[in-house]
Amino acid sequence: MQKSSVPNAPGVRGWIANVRGASFSSQGKHIKSSCSLVAFNTDQAGGGMVGLSSVNAASDGKWTVTQISCHADLVTDLDFSPFDDYLLATCSADETVKLWRVCDPDQDQCSNAEVTLSPADGRLEVVLFHPAASGLLAVASVRGLQVWDVTRDAALTVLEQHEDQLQGLAWKEDGSLLASSCKDKKLRLFDPRAQPSAVQCVQGHQANRDSRVLWVKDDSLLTTGFNQMRQQEVRLWDSRKLSSSLSSLSLATSNATLMPLFDPDSGLLIVSGNGESVIDCFEVNSSEPFLSQVSHCLTDLSTRGVALVPKLALDVSCCEVLRLLQLTDNFIVPISYQVPRKAGQDFHADLYPDTVGHTPAMTAEDWWKGENKQVERVSLHPSKRPKPATPSAQETKPKDLPRGKSKEEASSSSSPLSTPSSSADPSRSPSSTSGLSSGFLPSPSQSSRAIHSMLGPSSKFRHIQGAVLHRDTHITNLRGLHLTTPGECDGFCANGQRVAVPLAIAGGQIAVFEVRYCIHFSFLLTGDDAKIRVWQIPKGGLTETLTEPECVLRGHTEKIYSIKFHPHASSLLASSSYDLTVRLWNLETGEEVKRLSGHQDQIFGMAWSPDGKLLATVCKDGKVRLYDPRKSTLPIQEGPGPEGHRGARVVWVCDGKYLLVSGFDSRSERQLYLFSAESLASGSVASVPADVSPSTLIPFYDPDTSVLILTGKGDTRVYTYEIVPEAPYFMECSSFHSSEPHKGLCFLPKTECDVRDVEVARAVRLGKTTIEPVAFRVPRVKKEFFQDDVFPETAVWWEASLTAAAWLSGSNGQHRKISLRPKDMTPVSEAPKEAPVKKYLPSSVYLEEKTDEQKKEELLSAMVAKLGNREDPLPQASYEGVDEDEWDD
């Protein structure tokens, strides 16, 4: 989806009301959707009832909600048949599974179940229809797992008991394998037709808290859970070699259980936390990082459950590519993802690959005999797509299947289940030779091309990775830091040699750390007295505590809260104060040279333009202003800024063509706004929501890459965007998450970056008792070459290009530029073209590189593992085609 297309939730009138969402805990789903109906758990009747509504509103724009009394105890899970919109399966704490023939909500519902199954295994937690065979169910109890053909009296197979509570369950797309996650921290893979015990079992997430599992593509599994740091975590696995996960991603520190949903047509993963008000959308990638964020949706209400509406129910006329239903305490909120395209009669085939149809590929009997088939795919073109099923098109009151009949009699009996079509195409079954030659997932297909079309312009920095450098580079065990600086203060400052941090000591002391030698000294600085004190640190560093400043600037009548050096002129400083003025100072003479007015309230932030001609400010009075200080003391432009009054920052982007403002909207949610520097009065040309937090996002913009990096004081998340001068303007990239809140982030000169490691930005992070360097890297394959596409010549902005007096007299300066390319590196643009090489080599290649003794040991280990007597990862599991220098210390 294009970044200009964010998840769109309608107003309250577009919500399904009169819903009493279940507040109890279970391992199953709280909401499920077919193409026609949505079923959900409810607190009514002690949780034994299921609520029912329609996916789409009636002609008057309203929804009807009804309830069905299903069980004598809590309904723990529910699932619609993939081949019948009106066939609903439920399981309960009353130890039964029931199949219901439901009707549209405005009709009378049947009070009796069509089929009742009794697994006799205690409280049931999960019920799951088979994705390709009709009449086949997987049923999980607290520790047990069974597979049922609903036409029979007993389970087809009873699988091996789990050692602790079973938490997640998922069928592979062709239904050949069944994956489960468990509280014992194990991920298991079952082949129910081959053996009752797991064919593979491996250590999953480190914490024994709630986990979930789903298949994302062919042989790839995705699990959600928690790591040892109690952070929400997502892991990717190759089901053919389940010894260890392929990759992992840590999310927020939260107690909320993640509820993942995957759309195989687009490759999009929806992740939401139970009880949270955030829904994230990720694209599952074919290379590291395996997840890249597409959207971050802040919801009005807390989530009880989420469900995807099947693709056959989407409105292709408005380019709807995904629809999510959010269950809350009192509402169901539809959230639609739409791609900005011209509305009309044209069908956008690039957005809509063929999707799974409604016709089962086989019967339960065929599957049990060993067949593996996938459901035939159908087109979403309005003239070709199958019509949705309606109750009138089906048997409204089919009789339950007689028990104890022969298979032939059973197959000819009336059934509440859809029967498979003879037109199912066996050729659509997955290829047994599909592999991971180009990454974690198979090579791009029509569906992957469709998602790239949906996403619109793609940033080369979308997979940027932030990482705290080795502990040896940290300054640790700091005491007495002043960590509650005012909101308008960035918290601390740094350059390539030193870091200055305020101390919680009377008199306004500042600690200065020599980054390269980790030696610190302190000096005095005060600001509440409306004076600016200027200190000169010797080139060799401090040898004693400074107590007397070089000069004191007097002029402001109220407290000073912001200072900015001119980007080109030496000794030229701008300051803002509670006296509502911005003043320019010549440090060489110690005199005030300009006084800018026009603000009606507190000045939140200010920024010089890249060429140093203009000064932009953002103010609490809701205005963004632009000054040309050498021509006028009043603003030459002003326009509407952020509506919130909690704080804001401003920075110039896109070669000075735009102003980026971070602030708050009227609901106190953090927002980013982009303004054209030529027309502030027109308002923002684009905006993007961030999240809900009291701290202002402090922006850093790299003009070489047009990458914007933001975080707030007290945050654990660092946002990254590429800013482009045309729609969609904001291209969100991967975020960096820290293990604990930071007090600030300050970026260093580009020369501090390790270009050999494709490091495009280097920052220092201020923690509670530490100062830590953070590197932002772009994953690249040919790291032996200089990546000249992300490392253009950079401006030497730390050197002045003219004097303050020259600038005041009308001159303008320009920074010289230098190349960051080491002499021994060849630009990647000049690298010789090579034939593509597969990332994953056959295991025989690795074996040929080992000694005879190594081969014997690995062969013995493999044999023992197959016997089920060993769960340790095999030695060859560590060979992932990763260079030694890419491993973290």
Residue pairs with C-beta under 8 A, 6 or more apart in sequence:
1 281
1 294
1 295
1 321
1 322
1 337
1 338
1 339
1 454
1 455
1 456
2 339
2 340
2 454
2 455
2 456
2 457
2 727
2 728
3 455
3 456
3 688
3 728
3 729
3 730
3 731
3 732
4 340
4 456
4 686
4 727
4 728
4 729
5 337
5 338
5 339
5 340
5 728
6 295
6 297
6 688
6 689
7 279
7 281
7 295
7 297
7 324
7 335
7 336
7 337
8 335
8 336
8 337
8 338
9 297
9 299
9 300
9 326
9 333
9 334
9 335
9 336
10 333
10 334
10 336
12 331
13 61
14 57
14 334
15 331
15 332
15 333
15 334
16 38
16 53
16 63
16 65
16 331
16 332
16 333
16 334
17 63
17 65
17 330
17 331
18 65
18 330
19 40
19 42
19 51
19 53
19 65
19 327
19 328
19 330
19 331
19 332
20 42
20 43
20 44
20 51
20 329
20 330
21 30
21 40
21 41
21 42
21 43
21 304
21 305
21 327
21 328
21 329
21 330
22 30
22 40
22 41
22 42
22 43
22 47
22 75
22 304
23 43
23 304
23 329
24 41
24 43
24 47
24 74
26 41
26 74
26 76
26 77
26 125
27 76
27 77
27 125
27 126
27 140
27 165
27 166
27 167
27 168
27 210
28 76
28 77
28 78
28 91
28 125
28 126
28 127
29 77
29 78
29 79
29 305
29 307
30 40
30 41
30 304
30 305
30 327
31 38
31 39
31 40
31 41
31 304
31 305
31 306
31 307
31 325
31 327
31 332
32 38
32 39
32 40
32 78
32 79
32 80
32 307
33 39
33 55
33 80
33 307
33 308
33 309
33 310
33 313
33 325
34 55
34 80
34 81
34 84
34 85
34 86
34 310
35 55
35 85
35 309
35 310
35 312
35 313
35 388
35 389
36 54
36 55
36 85
36 86
36 104
36 313
36 388
36 389
36 390
37 52
37 53
37 54
37 55
37 80
37 85
37 86
37 88
37 102
37 104
37 105
38 52
38 53
38 54
38 55
38 307
38 325
38 332
39 50
39 51
39 52
39 78
39 80
39 88
39 102
40 50
40 51
40 52
40 53
40 78
40 305
40 327
40 332
41 47
41 50
41 51
41 75
41 78
41 305
41 327
42 49
42 50
42 51
42 67
44 51
44 67
45 67
45 69
46 73
46 74
47 73
47 74
47 75
48 69
48 70
48 71
48 72
48 73
48 74
48 75
48 92
48 94
49 67
49 68
49 69
49 70
49 75
50 67
50 68
50 70
50 75
50 78
50 88
50 90
51 65
51 66
51 67
52 65
52 66
52 67
52 68
52 102
52 105
52 109
53 63
53 64
53 65
53 66
53 105
53 332
54 63
54 64
54 104
54 105
55 309
55 313
55 325
56 313
57 63
58 64
58 106
63 105
64 105
64 106
65 105
66 105
66 106
66 109
68 100
68 102
68 109
69 111
70 90
70 92
70 98
70 100
70 113
71 90
71 92
71 93
71 94
71 96
71 98
72 92
72 94
73 92
73 93
73 94
74 92
74 93
74 94
75 90
75 91
75 92
76 91
76 92
76 93
76 123
76 124
76 125
76 126
77 90
77 91
77 124
77 125
77 126
77 127
78 88
78 89
78 90
78 91
78 127
79 88
79 89
79 127
79 128
79 129
80 87
80 88
80 89
80 129
81 87
81 88
81 89
81 129
81 134
81 417
81 418
82 129
82 131
82 356
82 358
82 360
82 375
83 134
83 358
83 359
83 360
83 417
83 418
84 358
84 389
84 394
84 417
84 418
85 388
85 389
86 101
86 102
86 103
86 389
86 391
86 394
87 99
87 100
87 101
87 102
87 416
87 417
87 418
88 99
88 100
88 102
89 97
89 98
89 99
89 100
89 127
89 129
89 137
90 97
90 98
90 100
90 127
91 97
91 98
91 124
91 125
91 126
91 127
91 139
92 98
92 124
93 123
93 124
95 118
95 119
95 120
95 121
95 122
95 123
95 124
96 116
96 117
96 118
96 124
97 116
97 117
97 118
97 119
97 124
97 127
97 137
97 139
97 148
98 113
98 115
98 116
98 117
99 113
99 114
99 115
99 116
99 150
99 416
100 110
100 113
100 114
101 110
101 114
101 395
101 396
101 397
101 398
101 416
102 109
102 110
103 109
103 110
103 391
103 396
104 391
107 391
110 397
114 398
114 400
114 416
115 150
115 400
115 401
115 416
117 137
117 139
117 148
117 150
119 139
119 141
119 144
119 146
119 148
119 155
121 141
121 144
121 146
122 141
122 142
122 144
123 141
123 142
124 139
124 140
124 141
125 140
125 141
125 142
125 165
125 166
126 138
126 139
126 140
126 166
126 169
127 137
127 138
127 139
127 140
128 137
128 138
128 139
128 140
128 169
128 170
128 171
129 136
129 137
130 136
130 137
130 138
130 171
130 175
130 364
130 367
131 171
131 172
131 173
131 174
131 175
131 375
132 173
132 174
132 175
132 360
132 361
132 362
132 367
132 372
132 373
132 374
132 375
133 175
133 360
133 361
133 362
133 363
133 364
133 366
133 367
133 420
134 360
134 362
134 363
134 364
134 417
134 418
134 419
134 420
135 149
135 150
135 151
135 363
135 364
135 415
135 417
136 147
136 148
136 149
136 150
136 175
136 364
136 367
137 147
137 148
137 150
138 145
138 146
138 147
138 148
138 169
138 171
138 178
139 145
139 146
139 147
139 148
139 155
140 146
140 166
140 169
140 180
141 166
142 165
142 166
143 161
143 162
143 163
143 164
143 165
143 166
144 158
144 159
144 161
144 162
144 166
145 158
145 159
145 160
145 162
145 166
145 169
145 178
145 180
145 190
146 155
146 156
146 157
146 158
146 159
147 155
147 156
147 157
147 159
147 178
147 192
148 155
148 156
149 156
149 364
149 365
149 368
150 364
150 401
150 417
151 364
151 401
151 410
151 411
151 413
151 415
152 403
152 410
153 403
153 404
156 192
156 364
156 368
157 192
157 193
157 196
158 196
159 178
159 190
159 192
159 196
159 197
159 198
160 196
160 197
160 198
162 180
162 182
162 184
162 186
162 188
163 182
163 184
163 186
164 182
164 183
164 184
164 208
165 182
165 183
166 180
166 181
166 182
166 183
167 181
167 182
167 183
167 210
167 211
167 212
168 179
168 180
168 181
168 211
168 212
168 213
168 214
168 223
169 178
169 179
169 180
169 181
169 213
170 178
170 179
170 180
170 213
170 214
170 215
170 221
171 177
171 178
171 215
172 178
172 179
172 215
172 239
173 215
173 218
173 264
173 374
173 430
174 372
174 373
174 374
174 429
174 430
175 367
175 372
176 191
176 372
177 189
177 190
177 191
177 199
177 239
178 189
178 190
178 191
178 192
179 187
179 188
179 189
179 190
179 213
179 215
179 221
179 239
180 187
180 188
180 190
180 213
181 187
181 188
181 204
181 211
181 212
181 213
181 223
181 225
182 188
182 204
182 211
183 208
183 209
183 210
183 211
184 208
185 203
185 204
185 205
185 206
185 207
185 208
186 201
186 202
186 203
186 204
187 201
187 202
187 203
187 204
187 213
187 221
187 223
187 237
187 242
188 198
188 200
188 201
189 198
189 199
189 200
189 201
189 239
189 242
190 198
190 199
191 199
193 367
193 368
193 370
197 868
200 239
200 242
201 242
201 871
202 242
202 243
202 244
202 871
202 873
203 871
204 211
204 223
204 225
204 235
205 211
205 223
205 225
205 226
205 227
205 233
205 235
206 226
206 227
206 228
207 225
207 226
207 227
207 228
207 230
209 225
209 226
209 257
210 225
210 226
210 257
211 223
211 224
211 225
211 226
212 223
212 224
212 225
212 257
212 258
212 259
212 260
213 221
213 222
213 223
213 224
214 221
214 222
214 223
214 260
214 261
214 262
215 221
215 222
215 239
215 262
216 222
216 236
216 262
216 264
216 267
216 269
216 284
216 441
217 264
217 267
217 284
217 441
217 442
218 430
218 434
218 441
218 442
219 238
219 239
219 240
219 434
219 436
220 236
220 237
220 238
220 239
220 246
220 440
220 441
221 236
221 237
221 238
221 239
221 242
222 234
222 235
222 236
222 237
222 260
222 262
222 269
222 284
223 234
223 235
223 237
223 245
224 232
224 233
224 234
224 235
224 258
224 260
224 271
225 232
225 233
225 235
225 258
226 232
226 233
227 233
227 248
227 250
229 250
229 253
229 739
230 253
230 255
231 250
231 251
231 252
231 253
231 254
231 737
231 739
232 250
232 251
232 252
232 253
232 254
232 256
232 258
232 273
233 248
233 249
233 250
233 251
234 248
234 249
234 251
234 258
234 260
234 271
234 291
235 245
235 247
235 248
235 249
236 245
236 246
236 247
236 248
236 284
236 290
236 440
237 245
237 246
238 246
238 436
238 440
241 877
243 873
243 874
243 877
244 873
244 877
244 878
246 290
246 440
246 880
247 288
247 289
247 290
247 440
249 289
249 290
249 291
250 737
251 258
251 271
251 280
251 737
252 273
252 716
252 717
252 737
253 716
253 739
254 273
254 276
256 273
256 274
256 275
256 276
257 273
257 274
258 271
258 272
258 273
258 274
259 271
259 272
259 273
259 274
259 303
259 305
259 306
260 269
260 270
260 271
261 269
261 270
261 271
261 306
261 307
261 308
261 324
262 268
262 269
262 270
262 284
263 269
263 270
263 308
263 311
263 322
264 447
265 311
265 352
265 353
265 355
265 447
265 450
266 321
266 322
266 447
266 450
266 451
266 454
267 283
267 284
267 441
267 447
267 448
267 451
268 281
268 282
268 283
268 284
268 294
268 322
268 451
269 281
269 282
269 283
269 284
269 291
270 279
270 280
270 281
270 306
270 308
270 322
270 324
271 279
271 280
271 281
271 282
272 278
272 279
272 280
272 303
272 306
272 326
273 303
274 303
274 304
274 305
275 302
275 303
275 304
276 302
276 303
277 298
277 299
277 300
277 301
277 302
277 303
277 692
278 296
278 297
278 298
278 299
278 691
279 297
279 299
279 303
279 306
279 324
279 326
279 335
280 293
280 295
280 296
280 297
281 293
281 294
281 295
281 296
281 297
281 322
281 337
282 291
282 292
282 293
282 294
283 291
283 292
283 294
283 451
283 455
284 290
284 291
284 441
285 291
285 292
285 439
285 440
285 441
285 463
286 438
286 439
286 440
286 441
286 442
286 443
286 444
286 448
287 438
287 439
287 440
287 463
287 779
288 440
288 463
288 779
289 463
289 465
289 734
289 779
290 440
292 462
292 463
292 733
292 734
293 732
293 733
293 734
293 735
294 455
294 732
295 337
295 732
296 689
296 690
296 691
296 732
297 335
298 669
298 689
298 691
298 692
299 326
299 328
299 333
299 335
300 333
301 326
301 328
301 329
301 330
301 331
301 333
302 328
302 329
303 326
303 327
303 328
304 327
304 328
304 329
305 326
305 327
306 324
306 325
306 326
306 327
307 324
307 325
307 327
308 322
308 323
308 324
308 325
309 323
309 324
309 325
311 352
311 355
311 356
311 380
312 355
312 357
312 358
312 378
312 380
312 385
312 386
312 388
313 323
313 388
314 320
314 321
314 322
314 323
314 380
316 347
316 348
316 351
316 352
316 380
316 381
316 382
317 343
317 382
318 338
318 343
319 338
319 339
319 340
319 341
319 343
319 348
319 351
320 336
320 337
320 338
321 337
321 338
321 339
321 351
321 352
321 454
322 336
322 337
323 334
323 335
323 336
323 337
324 334
324 335
324 336
324 337
325 332
325 333
325 334
325 335
326 332
326 333
326 334
326 335
339 348
339 351
339 454
339 456
341 348
341 351
347 380
347 381
347 382
349 381
350 449
350 450
350 453
351 450
351 453
351 454
352 379
352 380
352 381
352 450
353 445
353 446
353 447
353 450
354 377
354 378
354 379
354 380
354 446
355 377
355 378
355 380
356 375
356 377
356 378
357 375
357 376
357 377
357 378
357 386
358 378
358 386
358 389
358 418
359 375
359 376
359 418
359 420
359 421
359 423
359 424
360 375
360 418
360 419
360 420
360 421
360 424
361 373
361 374
361 375
361 376
361 420
361 424
361 428
362 371
362 373
362 420
362 424
363 411
363 419
363 420
365 407
365 411
366 420
372 429
373 424
373 426
373 428
373 429
374 428
374 429
374 430
375 424
375 428
376 421
376 423
376 424
376 425
376 428
377 428
378 384
378 385
378 386
379 385
395 414
395 416
398 414
398 415
398 416
399 413
399 414
400 416
401 410
401 413
401 414
401 415
402 409
402 410
402 413
405 413
434 442
435 442
435 840
436 442
436 839
436 840
437 443
437 838
437 839
437 840
438 838
438 839
439 839
452 458
456 728
457 724
457 728
457 731
458 731
459 722
459 731
459 733
460 722
460 778
460 789
460 790
461 705
461 707
461 720
461 722
461 733
461 760
461 778
461 790
462 722
462 731
462 732
462 733
462 734
463 733
463 734
463 778
463 779
464 707
464 720
464 733
464 734
464 760
464 776
464 777
464 778
465 734
465 736
465 776
465 777
465 778
465 779
466 718
466 720
466 735
466 736
466 774
466 775
466 776
467 736
467 774
467 775
467 777
467 888
468 738
468 765
468 772
468 773
468 774
469 772
469 773
469 774
469 775
470 889
473 772
473 773
474 770
474 771
474 772
474 773
475 499
475 513
475 515
475 518
475 770
475 771
475 772
476 769
476 770
477 769
477 770
478 501
478 511
478 769
478 770
478 771
479 769
480 503
480 504
480 505
481 501
481 502
481 503
481 504
481 511
481 743
481 766
481 768
481 769
482 501
482 502
482 503
482 504
482 505
483 491
483 504
483 743
483 768
485 491
485 502
485 713
486 561
487 646
487 647
487 695
487 696
487 713
488 561
488 562
488 602
488 604
488 605
488 647
489 561
489 562
490 698
490 744
490 746
491 713
491 743
491 744
491 746
491 766
492 499
492 500
492 501
492 502
492 743
492 744
492 746
492 766
493 499
493 500
493 746
494 500
494 515
494 746
494 748
494 764
495 748
495 749
495 798
496 515
496 748
496 749
496 751
496 752
496 798
497 514
497 515
497 516
497 541
498 512
498 513
498 514
498 515
498 537
498 541
499 512
499 513
499 515
499 746
499 764
499 771
500 510
500 511
500 512
500 513
501 510
501 511
501 513
501 766
501 771
502 508
502 509
502 510
502 511
503 509
503 510
503 511
503 522
507 524
507 526
508 524
508 525
508 526
508 527
508 528
509 522
509 523
509 524
509 525
510 522
510 523
510 524
510 525
511 520
511 521
511 522
512 520
512 521
512 522
512 523
512 537
512 542
513 519
513 520
513 771
514 520
514 541
515 764
517 541
519 541
521 541
521 542
521 543
521 544
521 545
521 546
522 545
523 535
523 542
523 545
523 546
523 547
524 533
524 546
524 547
525 533
525 535
525 549
526 533
527 559
527 560
527 561
528 559
530 554
530 556
530 557
530 558
530 559
530 560
530 577
530 579
531 552
531 553
531 554
531 556
531 560
532 552
532 553
532 556
532 560
532 563
532 573
532 575
532 585
533 549
533 551
533 552
533 553
534 549
534 550
534 551
534 552
534 553
534 587
535 546
535 549
535 550
536 550
537 546
551 587
551 590
552 590
553 573
553 575
553 585
553 587
553 590
553 592
555 583
555 585
555 592
555 595
556 575
556 577
556 579
556 581
556 583
557 577
557 579
558 577
558 578
558 579
559 577
559 578
560 575
560 576
560 577
560 578
561 576
561 577
561 578
561 602
561 603
562 575
562 576
562 603
562 605
562 606
563 573
563 574
563 575
563 576
564 573
564 574
564 575
564 606
564 607
564 608
565 572
565 573
565 574
566 572
566 573
566 574
566 608
566 612
566 804
566 807
567 608
567 610
567 612
567 797
568 611
568 612
568 800
568 801
568 802
568 807
568 812
568 813
568 814
568 815
569 612
569 800
569 801
569 802
569 803
569 804
569 806
569 807
569 813
570 588
570 800
570 802
570 803
570 804
571 586
571 587
571 588
571 803
571 804
572 584
572 585
572 586
572 587
572 804
572 807
572 808
573 584
573 585
573 587
574 582
574 583
574 584
574 585
574 606
574 608
574 615
575 582
575 583
575 585
576 582
576 583
576 603
576 606
576 617
577 583
577 603
578 602
580 597
580 599
580 600
580 601
580 602
580 603
581 595
581 596
581 597
581 599
582 595
582 596
582 599
582 603
582 606
582 615
582 617
582 627
583 592
583 594
583 595
583 596
584 592
584 593
584 594
584 595
584 596
584 629
585 591
585 592
585 593
586 593
586 804
586 805
586 808
587 804
588 803
588 804
588 805
593 804
593 808
594 629
594 630
594 633
595 633
596 615
596 627
596 629
596 633
596 634
596 635
597 633
597 634
598 625
598 634
598 635
598 638
599 617
599 619
599 621
599 623
599 625
600 619
600 621
600 623
601 619
601 620
601 621
602 619
602 620
603 617
603 618
603 619
603 620
604 618
604 619
604 620
604 647
604 648
604 649
604 650
604 663
604 696
605 617
605 618
605 648
605 649
605 650
606 615
606 616
606 617
606 618
606 650
607 615
607 616
607 650
607 651
607 652
607 659
608 614
608 615
608 616
608 652
609 615
609 616
609 652
609 656
609 677
610 652
610 655
610 656
610 703
611 656
611 812
611 814
612 807
612 812
612 813
613 628
613 630
613 812
614 626
614 627
614 628
614 677
615 626
615 627
615 628
615 629
616 624
616 625
616 626
616 627
616 650
616 652
616 659
616 677
617 624
617 625
617 627
617 650
618 624
618 625
618 641
618 642
618 648
618 649
618 650
618 661
618 663
619 625
619 641
620 645
622 640
622 641
622 642
622 643
622 645
623 638
623 639
623 640
623 641
624 638
624 639
624 640
624 641
624 650
624 659
624 661
624 675
624 680
625 635
625 637
625 638
625 680
626 635
626 636
626 637
626 638
626 659
626 677
626 680
627 633
627 634
627 635
627 636
628 636
630 807
630 808
630 810
637 679
637 680
637 681
638 680
638 681
639 675
639 679
639 680
639 681
639 682
639 683
640 683
640 684
641 648
641 661
641 663
641 673
642 648
642 661
642 663
642 664
642 665
642 671
642 673
643 664
643 665
643 666
644 663
644 664
644 665
644 666
644 667
644 668
644 669
644 671
645 664
646 663
646 664
646 668
646 694
646 696
647 663
647 664
647 695
647 696
648 661
648 662
648 663
648 664
648 696
649 661
649 662
649 663
649 696
649 697
649 698
649 699
650 659
650 660
650 661
651 659
651 660
651 699
651 700
651 701
651 708
652 658
652 659
652 660
652 677
652 701
653 659
653 660
653 674
653 701
653 703
653 706
653 708
653 723
654 706
654 723
654 724
654 725
655 703
656 677
657 676
657 677
657 678
657 725
658 674
658 675
658 676
658 677
658 685
658 723
658 725
659 674
659 675
659 676
659 677
659 680
660 672
660 673
660 674
660 675
660 699
660 701
660 708
660 723
661 672
661 673
661 674
661 675
661 684
662 670
662 671
662 672
662 673
662 690
662 696
662 697
662 698
662 699
662 710
663 670
663 671
663 673
663 696
664 670
664 671
664 696
665 671
665 689
668 692
669 689
669 690
669 691
669 692
670 689
670 690
670 691
670 692
670 693
670 696
670 697
670 712
671 687
671 688
671 689
671 690
672 687
672 688
672 689
672 690
672 697
672 710
672 721
672 730
673 684
673 686
673 687
674 684
674 685
674 686
674 687
674 723
674 729
674 730
675 683
675 684
675 685
676 682
676 685
685 729
686 727
686 728
686 729
686 730
688 721
688 730
688 732
690 697
690 710
690 719
691 717
693 712
693 714
693 715
694 714
695 712
695 713
695 714
695 715
696 712
697 710
697 711
697 712
697 719
698 710
698 711
698 712
698 713
698 744
698 745
699 708
699 709
699 710
700 708
700 709
700 710
700 745
700 747
700 761
700 763
701 707
701 708
701 709
701 723
702 708
702 709
702 747
702 750
702 760
702 761
703 795
704 750
704 760
704 791
704 792
704 794
705 722
705 760
705 761
705 790
706 722
706 723
706 724
707 720
707 721
707 722
707 723
707 733
707 760
707 761
708 720
708 721
708 722
708 723
709 718
709 719
709 720
709 745
709 747
709 761
709 763
709 776
710 718
710 719
710 720
710 721
711 717
711 718
711 719
711 742
711 745
713 742
713 743
713 744
714 741
714 742
714 743
715 741
715 742
716 737
716 738
716 739
716 740
716 741
716 742
717 735
717 736
717 737
717 738
718 735
718 736
718 737
718 738
718 745
719 732
719 735
720 732
720 733
720 734
720 735
720 736
720 776
721 730
721 731
721 732
721 733
722 731
722 733
723 729
723 730
723 731
724 731
736 774
736 776
738 765
740 767
740 768
742 765
742 766
742 767
743 766
743 767
743 768
744 765
744 766
745 763
745 764
745 765
745 766
745 774
746 763
746 764
746 766
747 761
747 762
747 763
748 762
748 763
748 764
749 797
749 798
750 761
750 794
750 820
751 794
751 818
751 820
752 762
753 759
753 760
753 761
753 762
753 775
753 820
754 762
754 775
755 786
755 787
755 791
755 820
755 821
755 822
755 825
756 783
756 822
756 825
757 775
757 777
757 783
758 777
758 778
758 779
758 780
758 783
758 787
758 790
759 775
759 776
759 777
760 776
760 777
760 778
760 790
760 791
761 775
761 776
762 773
762 774
762 775
762 776
763 773
763 774
763 776
764 771
764 772
764 773
764 774
765 771
765 772
765 773
765 774
778 787
778 790
780 787
780 828
782 828
782 831
783 883
784 825
785 825
785 826
785 827
785 828
785 831
786 821
786 822
786 825
786 826
786 827
786 828
787 828
788 821
788 827
788 828
788 829
789 828
789 829
791 820
791 821
793 817
793 818
793 819
793 820
794 817
794 818
794 820
795 815
795 816
795 817
796 815
796 816
796 817
796 818
797 815
799 815
799 816
800 813
801 813
801 814
801 815
801 816
802 811
802 812
802 813
806 813
807 813
821 827
839 881
840 881
841 881
843 876
846 876
846 879
847 855
847 858
847 876
850 858
854 875
857 875
858 874
858 875
858 876
861 870
861 872
861 874
861 875
862 874
864 870
865 871
865 872
865 874
